[in-house]
Amino acid sequence: MARPLRFRRSPERWSASRVHDQLFTDLDDNLGATAVDPHFRPAGDWETRRFEMDNGDVALFIWDGDAAYWMGNTETPSALWRTDKYGWEEVPYQVARWAQRELLADLHDESPWLEPYPHVSWFFLPVFMSKDGRHTTREFFRDHAAGFPDAGRDEGLGFYERFLSTGVLDPHRDEMSGKLGTSPQFDLVRMSSAMAEFTAAKLLTDAGYRVTPEIEVTTGHSLDFRAAKGDHQPLVEVTRPLPPTQRAADTAVAAVRETAETKTSGQLSEHGGGAVLFVDCSSFHDDQWQAVRGEQPEVHHRPAVVYRVRPDGRAEGYSKGAVPLDLDGTIEWV
């Protein structure tokens, strides 16, 4: 399975003839390729090439006198096999900006329903345009409201557009967008679970906390977030139970208990306590959540917060133990 889109950097000198002989010819022989004019010109003294493959893949190449950068959701020509890979924030701004404009134009041409959501488009661009995941990740947002049941596409996209447009996760874009995955097989459960981390980050941000993802702890694990407000910096781990219709547990209450037990008997158990467990029930339908809300089952870990968020931003939940987070005003306690 290919990873989200990243750049390859070649420190060698390139010319138009070398690009044709070593890149275009390789692509054309293997896949069938056409060299076309890019949609945009980059700032600065860069030369650019755009290659479109017969199978729908696309590749971009940009170079100056010092280095060259390749990005594509296709096979890599042999001349670039031994080059190192770099994230979007690790290459010159002009390079990243040009590639972003090229790929966003392609994305909105192929999936025009994403155009009204510019920050969702930008944030998830590395997976929306990835080699293996470009169809499944778009299907998740288009047909499944980004994991919200009983909601339309615009409601789900609007929820994440409003949050991502705040920019609080922009510094962590490469890491967080990759959580959606780049599998060619559609997996509603896995992708919904990934979006639970974005929902948790929104709740924490709305409550006034600065969130930092993927915090390494002494056990060798990583917990999902550090939530900082002044000197107070509790750790948060997120889990999202499957609705009963998608798991062996035959009730919503059992689903919450079993999912939380799996998390607490593994990762949180080895951590040794102290982290707050967030149990996100946003995949539950109304009647399923009402059952959990009424019984408020234990989740084998304290402190914990069990909640359900709707696309309009409303959040209901209950807590267990002394939660070291002030979520009043963000979650309506039941």
C-alpha positions in Angstrom: 0.0 0.0 0.0 1.5 3.4 -1.1 1.8 6.1 1.5 0.3 9.6 1.2 1.9 11.7 -1.4 5.4 13.0 -0.7 8.2 14.5 -2.7 11.4 12.8 -3.9 14.4 15.1 -4.1 17.2 14.6 -6.6 20.4 16.6 -5.8 21.7 16.1 -9.3 21.6 18.6 -12.2 18.7 18.1 -14.6 18.0 19.5 -18.1 15.0 19.3 -20.4 16.6 16.6 -22.5 17.5 14.5 -19.4 13.9 14.8 -18.1 12.7 13.5 -21.5 15.2 10.6 -21.8 15.1 9.4 -18.2 11.7 10.2 -16.9 9.2 10.6 -19.7 10.6 7.7 -21.8 10.5 5.4 -18.7 6.9 6.3 -17.9 5.8 6.1 -21.5 7.3 2.7 -22.0 5.8 1.2 -18.9 2.4 3.0 -18.6 1.8 5.1 -21.7 2.4 8.8 -20.9 1.8 12.2 -22.3 3.9 15.3 -21.4 1.6 18.3 -21.1 1.8 21.9 -20.0 1.3 22.3 -16.2 -1.8 24.3 -15.1 0.3 26.8 -13.3 3.8 28.4 -13.2 5.8 28.4 -10.0 7.4 31.5 -8.6 11.2 31.7 -9.1 13.5 30.2 -11.7 12.1 26.8 -11.8 11.4 24.6 -14.8 8.5 22.2 -14.7 7.0 19.2 -16.4 3.7 17.4 -16.0 3.1 13.8 -17.1 -0.3 12.3 -17.5 -0.5 8.5 -17.7 -3.0 6.5 -19.8 -4.3 4.9 -16.6 -5.2 8.3 -15.0 -2.0 8.7 -12.9 -0.2 12.0 -12.9 3.3 13.0 -12.0 5.0 16.4 -11.5 8.7 17.3 -11.9 10.3 20.6 -11.0 14.0 21.6 -11.1 16.4 24.5 -11.0 20.2 24.5 -11.1 20.6 23.0 -7.6 18.0 20.3 -7.1 14.9 18.6 -8.6 11.7 17.4 -7.0 9.3 14.7 -8.1 5.8 14.0 -7.0 3.3 11.5 -8.5 0.6 9.0 -7.8 2.2 6.6 -10.2 5.3 4.4 -10.4 8.6 6.1 -9.9 11.0 6.2 -12.9 14.2 4.1 -12.3 16.4 7.3 -12.4 14.8 8.4 -9.2 14.6 5.1 -7.3 17.4 6.0 -4.9 16.3 9.5 -4.1 15.1 10.5 -0.6 11.5 11.3 0.3 10.4 14.6 1.9 7.2 15.9 3.4 5.3 19.0 2.1 6.9 21.2 4.8 10.4 20.0 4.0 10.7 21.3 0.4 11.0 24.9 -0.8 7.8 26.8 -0.5 7.6 27.5 -4.3 7.8 23.7 -5.0 5.1 22.8 -2.5 2.9 25.6 -3.6 3.2 24.7 -7.3 2.5 21.0 -6.7 -0.5 21.9 -4.4 -2.1 24.1 -7.0 -1.6 21.5 -9.7 -3.1 18.7 -7.7 -6.0 20.7 -6.2 -7.0 21.7 -9.8 -7.0 18.0 -10.7 -8.9 17.1 -7.5 -11.7 19.6 -8.1 -11.9 18.7 -11.7 -12.4 15.0 -10.9 -14.5 15.6 -7.7 -16.2 19.0 -8.0 -18.2 18.4 -4.9 -15.0 19.0 -2.9 -14.5 22.5 -4.3 -16.8 24.3 -1.7 -14.6 22.8 1.0 -11.1 24.3 0.4 -9.5 23.4 3.7 -10.8 19.8 3.6 -9.5 19.6 0.1 -6.1 21.0 1.0 -5.6 19.1 4.3 -6.4 15.7 2.8 -4.8 16.3 -0.6 -1.9 13.8 0.1 -4.5 11.0 0.4 -7.2 12.3 -1.9 -4.6 12.2 -4.7 -2.5 9.2 -3.5 -1.8 6.2 -5.7 -3.8 3.6 -3.8 -6.3 5.7 -1.7 -7.6 8.4 -4.1 -10.9 6.6 -4.8 -11.6 5.2 -1.3 -10.9 8.3 0.7 -13.1 10.4 -1.6 -15.8 7.8 -1.4 -15.7 8.1 2.4 -16.4 11.8 2.4 -18.8 11.7 -0.6 -21.0 8.8 0.3 -20.6 8.4 4.0 -20.6 12.0 5.4 -17.1 11.5 6.7 -18.4 8.9 9.2 -21.5 10.6 10.5 -24.6 8.4 10.4 -28.0 10.0 9.5 -26.2 12.9 7.9 -25.7 14.2 4.4 -22.4 14.8 2.7 -22.6 18.6 3.1 -23.2 18.3 6.8 -20.2 16.0 7.4 -17.9 18.0 5.1 -19.1 21.3 6.7 -18.3 20.0 10.2 -14.7 19.3 9.3 -14.3 22.3 7.0 -15.2 24.6 9.9 -12.7 22.9 12.2 -9.8 22.5 9.8 -10.2 26.1 8.6 -9.1 27.2 12.1 -5.6 26.0 11.2 -4.9 24.4 14.5 -3.9 21.1 12.8 -2.0 22.7 9.9 1.4 22.0 11.4 0.5 18.4 11.7 -1.0 18.0 8.2 1.3 15.2 6.9 0.8 13.1 10.0 -2.9 13.6 10.6 -4.0 13.3 6.9 -2.2 10.0 6.6 -4.4 8.6 9.4 -7.2 8.3 6.8 -5.1 5.7 5.0 -4.3 5.0 1.4 -5.8 1.6 1.0 -7.5 0.6 -2.3 -10.0 -1.3 -0.3 -12.8 0.8 1.2 -13.0 0.4 5.0 -15.7 2.5 6.6 -14.8 1.4 10.1 -11.1 2.2 9.9 -11.7 5.6 8.3 -14.4 6.5 10.7 -12.1 5.7 13.6 -9.4 7.9 12.1 -11.8 10.8 11.9 -12.6 10.3 15.6 -9.2 11.9 16.3 -10.2 15.0 14.4 -13.4 15.2 16.3 -11.6 14.9 19.6 -9.2 17.6 18.5 -12.1 19.9 17.8 -13.7 19.3 21.2 -10.4 20.0 22.9 -9.7 23.1 20.8 -13.2 24.4 21.4 -12.5 24.0 25.1 -9.4 26.2 24.9 -6.7 23.6 24.7 -3.7 23.5 22.4 -3.5 20.0 20.9 -0.4 18.2 19.8 -0.9 14.8 18.2 1.1 11.5 18.6 2.8 11.9 22.0 5.4 9.3 22.7 5.3 7.8 26.2 7.9 5.7 28.1 6.3 2.4 27.2 7.2 3.0 23.5 3.6 3.7 22.6 2.2 6.9 21.3 -1.0 8.5 22.7 -3.2 10.5 20.5 -2.9 14.0 22.0 -1.4 16.3 24.5 -4.0 18.9 25.5 -2.2 21.9 26.9 -3.6 24.9 28.7 -0.9 26.8 30.6 1.2 24.4 32.6 -1.6 21.8 32.6 -1.0 19.2 29.9 -3.0 16.0 30.2 -2.7 13.2 27.6 -5.7 11.9 25.7 -6.3 8.6 23.9 -9.3 8.3 21.6 -11.3 5.2 20.6 -14.5 4.9 18.6 -16.8 1.9 19.1 -18.5 0.3 16.1 -22.2 0.6 16.0 -23.9 -2.7 17.0 -24.9 -3.6 13.4 -21.2 -3.7 12.5 -19.8 -5.8 15.3 -20.4 -8.9 17.3 -21.7 -6.9 20.3 -25.5 -6.8 19.9 -26.2 -3.7 21.8 -24.8 -0.2 21.9 -23.9 -0.5 25.6 -22.0 -3.7 24.9 -20.2 -2.1 22.0 -19.0 0.8 24.3 -17.9 -1.6 27.0 -16.0 -4.0 24.7 -14.3 -1.3 22.6 -13.1 0.5 25.7 -11.9 -2.7 27.4 -9.8 -3.5 24.3 -8.1 -0.1 24.5 -7.7 -0.1 28.3 -6.3 -3.7 28.5 -3.7 -2.9 25.9 -2.2 0.5 25.2 -3.5 2.4 28.3 -2.8 -0.5 30.6 0.9 -0.5 29.5 1.0 3.2 29.9 0.3 2.9 33.5 -2.6 5.3 33.9 -3.0 9.1 33.9 -4.3 9.5 30.4 -7.9 10.5 29.7 -9.8 8.0 27.6 -12.2 9.6 25.0 -14.8 7.2 23.8 -16.4 8.7 20.7 -19.8 7.3 19.9 -20.4 9.6 16.9 -20.9 6.6 14.6 -24.0 5.6 16.6 -27.5 6.3 15.3 -29.9 8.3 17.6 -31.5 5.2 19.2 -28.2 3.6 19.9 -26.8 6.7 21.5 -30.0 7.1 23.6 -29.3 3.6 25.1 -25.8 4.5 26.0 -26.8 7.9 27.3 -29.5 6.3 29.5 -27.3 3.5 31.0 -23.9 5.4 31.0 -21.9 2.2 31.2 -18.5 1.9 32.8 -15.6 1.8 30.3 -12.9 0.0 32.4 -10.8 3.1 32.7 -10.8 6.3 34.7 -10.8 9.2 33.9 -12.9 8.8 30.8 -15.3 10.8 28.7 -18.0 9.1 26.6 -19.6 11.4 24.0 -21.4 11.7 20.7 -20.9 14.7 18.3 -23.3 15.6 15.6 -22.3 17.5 12.4 -23.9 20.8 13.6 -21.3 20.8 16.4 -23.6 19.6 19.3 -21.9 17.2 21.7 -23.5 15.2 24.5 -21.7 13.0 26.9 -20.9 11.7 30.4 -17.7 11.3 32.3 -16.2 8.7 34.7 -13.7 9.6 37.3 -12.0 12.9 37.9 -11.4 14.2 34.3 -8.5 16.7 34.3 -10.0 18.7 31.5 -12.6 21.5 31.6 -15.0 20.5 28.9 -18.0 22.5 30.3 -19.6 24.5 27.5 -18.1 22.1 24.9 -20.0 18.9 25.9 -23.5 18.9 27.2 -23.3 16.6 30.2 -26.2 14.1 30.5 
